[in-house]
Amino acid sequence: MAKLCRIEQAIGEERAAVIAHKRDVEYYVRRESEADIARKGDVFSGRVKRIDKDLMAAFVDLGNDESGLLRFAMTPGAPRLVEGAMIRAQVLRQGETDKGPLLKFMEPSDAKNPVKEKSSSLREAISARYPGIKFEAGHVNGIEAVAETEVALQGGGYIYIEHTRAGTMIDVDTGTGQKSEVGMTAAREIARQIRRRGIGGLILIDFPNFRKRKIKADVWQTFKDGFNDDPDMLKIAPWSRFGTIEMTRTRRGPTIAQILLNPDGAPTVETQALAGLRRLATEAEIDGGSRLVLQVPEAAYNWLESDPINWRQDLAARIGQRFRIVAGKTTDVYKDEK
């Protein structure tokens, strides 16, 4: 069981790494621009905007451009809901692309309009997941790496991770390595990557074709053992006739890749902008007196200029008023010669 979490309050986002056996096992990113998002544990007063008898559920306006789903089967003792009624509900599962958050009915609400009443902090969420875990402040590195689709395996071979609307597909390429060795290494690494990336829902892994039953059994067991300390609920199916392993894992929200990247796999404008600010803050720590220039791509520059998260005030409190930003083709930090 994980006992330590390193947490970093970066400019515009909070980053955390859960550590077990001296290795990062889970990563988290929460952005200030997403403060209104309904996360697990949050409590809202919302308005029932539609009853769907076929789904046996109600859609609830939370006042943040999200419609939560409240299933009647999960609301024992709730009064008969009608459209327009105000209710208090707790978020059971964060929403994702094209799917709103899942809600639990608490009680009728006297609020006049939808509003978030209680937010669950990142520390609270991690503490609930790992009771008794200790927190330490520090830089959290490695998050960007777990958003990449390709992972090189030690000893040869690669794994490729792609998210689709239906689920996550993972392919194992032996490359120049031995099938059995690559299979065992991939089994351990895939389990690790699933946890670090926050992947949930349906997951399909396409391994090489192993002819020997013992190798297949060893690979399957090694993969399963990789989740021994995982608090999430998961089910792992036996090998399919096509040499694949299917599994499901509790979906807790968007993956790291879905937070950092666009659907086409490129860093979002916000990701580029915040990465530039982290680099600027780091350079300022190293060079304690110089005035610095942060250069970022034009789209990121425009995002920073609009200052949607009041980053200038935060950065100035950390390093002083010794910086300016400019637009360029790449991200860079250099001394200001003006």
Secondary structure in CASP SS format (residue, H / E / C, confidence):
PFRMAT SS
TARGET T0000
AUTHOR 0000-0000-0000
METHOD secondary structure of the structure
MODEL  1
M C 1.00
A C 1.00
K C 1.00
L E 1.00
C E 1.00
R E 1.00
I E 1.00
E E 1.00
Q E 1.00
A E 1.00
I C 1.00
G C 1.00
E E 1.00
E E 1.00
R E 1.00
A E 1.00
A E 1.00
V E 1.00
I E 1.00
A E 1.00
H C 1.00
K C 1.00
R E 1.00
D E 1.00
V E 1.00
E E 1.00
Y E 1.00
Y E 1.00
V E 1.00
R E 1.00
R E 1.00
E H 1.00
S H 1.00
E H 1.00
A C 1.00
D C 1.00
I C 1.00
A C 1.00
R C 1.00
K C 1.00
G C 1.00
D C 1.00
V E 1.00
F E 1.00
S E 1.00
G E 1.00
R E 1.00
V E 1.00
K E 1.00
R E 1.00
I E 1.00
D E 1.00
K C 1.00
D C 1.00
L C 1.00
M C 1.00
A E 1.00
A E 1.00
F E 1.00
V E 1.00
D E 1.00
L C 1.00
G C 1.00
N C 1.00
D C 1.00
E C 1.00
S E 1.00
G E 1.00
L E 1.00
L E 1.00
R E 1.00
F H 1.00
A H 1.00
M H 1.00
T C 1.00
P C 1.00
G C 1.00
A C 1.00
P C 1.00
R C 1.00
L C 1.00
V C 1.00
E C 1.00
G C 1.00
A C 1.00
M E 1.00
I E 1.00
R E 1.00
A E 1.00
Q E 1.00
V E 1.00
L E 1.00
R E 1.00
Q C 1.00
G C 1.00
E E 1.00
T C 1.00
D C 1.00
K E 1.00
G C 1.00
P C 1.00
L E 1.00
L E 1.00
K E 1.00
F E 1.00
M E 1.00
E E 1.00
P E 1.00
S C 1.00
D C 1.00
A C 1.00
K C 1.00
N C 1.00
P C 1.00
V E 1.00
K E 1.00
E E 1.00
K E 1.00
S C 1.00
S C 1.00
S C 1.00
L H 1.00
R H 1.00
E H 1.00
A H 1.00
I H 1.00
S H 1.00
A H 1.00
R H 1.00
Y C 1.00
P C 1.00
G C 1.00
I C 1.00
K E 1.00
F E 1.00
E E 1.00
A E 1.00
G C 1.00
H C 1.00
V C 1.00
N C 1.00
G C 1.00
I C 1.00
E H 1.00
A H 1.00
V H 1.00
A H 1.00
E C 1.00
T C 1.00
E E 1.00
V E 1.00
A E 1.00
L C 1.00
Q C 1.00
G C 1.00
G C 1.00
G C 1.00
Y E 1.00
I E 1.00
Y E 1.00
I E 1.00
E E 1.00
H E 1.00
T C 1.00
R C 1.00
A C 1.00
G C 1.00
T E 1.00
M E 1.00
I E 1.00
D E 1.00
V E 1.00
D E 1.00
T C 1.00
G C 1.00
T C 1.00
G C 1.00
Q C 1.00
K H 1.00
S H 1.00
E H 1.00
V H 1.00
G H 1.00
M H 1.00
T H 1.00
A H 1.00
A H 1.00
R H 1.00
E H 1.00
I H 1.00
A H 1.00
R H 1.00
Q H 1.00
I H 1.00
R H 1.00
R H 1.00
R H 1.00
G C 1.00
I C 1.00
G C 1.00
G E 1.00
L E 1.00
I E 1.00
L E 1.00
I E 1.00
D E 1.00
F C 1.00
P C 1.00
N C 1.00
F C 1.00
R C 1.00
K C 1.00
R H 1.00
K H 1.00
I H 1.00
K H 1.00
A H 1.00
D H 1.00
V H 1.00
W H 1.00
Q H 1.00
T H 1.00
F H 1.00
K H 1.00
D H 1.00
G C 1.00
F C 1.00
N C 1.00
D C 1.00
D C 1.00
P C 1.00
D C 1.00
M C 1.00
L E 1.00
K E 1.00
I E 1.00
A C 1.00
P C 1.00
W C 1.00
S C 1.00
R C 1.00
F C 1.00
G C 1.00
T E 1.00
I E 1.00
E E 1.00
M E 1.00
T E 1.00
R E 1.00
T C 1.00
R C 1.00
R C 1.00
G C 1.00
P C 1.00
T C 1.00
I H 1.00
A H 1.00
Q H 1.00
I H 1.00
L H 1.00
L E 1.00
N C 1.00
P C 1.00
D C 1.00
G C 1.00
A C 1.00
P E 1.00
T C 1.00
V H 1.00
E H 1.00
T H 1.00
Q H 1.00
A H 1.00
L H 1.00
A H 1.00
G H 1.00
L H 1.00
R H 1.00
R H 1.00
L H 1.00
A H 1.00
T H 1.00
E H 1.00
A H 1.00
E H 1.00
I H 1.00
D C 1.00
G C 1.00
G C 1.00
S C 1.00
R C 1.00
L E 1.00
V E 1.00
L E 1.00
Q E 1.00
V E 1.00
P E 1.00
E H 1.00
A H 1.00
A H 1.00
Y H 1.00
N H 1.00
W H 1.00
L H 1.00
E H 1.00
S H 1.00
D C 1.00
P C 1.00
I C 1.00
N C 1.00
W H 1.00
R H 1.00
Q H 1.00
D H 1.00
L H 1.00
A H 1.00
A H 1.00
R H 1.00
I H 1.00
G C 1.00
Q C 1.00
R C 1.00
F E 1.00
R E 1.00
I E 1.00
V E 1.00
A E 1.00
G E 1.00
K C 1.00
T C 1.00
T C 1.00
D E 1.00
V E 1.00
Y E 1.00
K E 1.00
D C 1.00
E C 1.00
K C 1.00
END
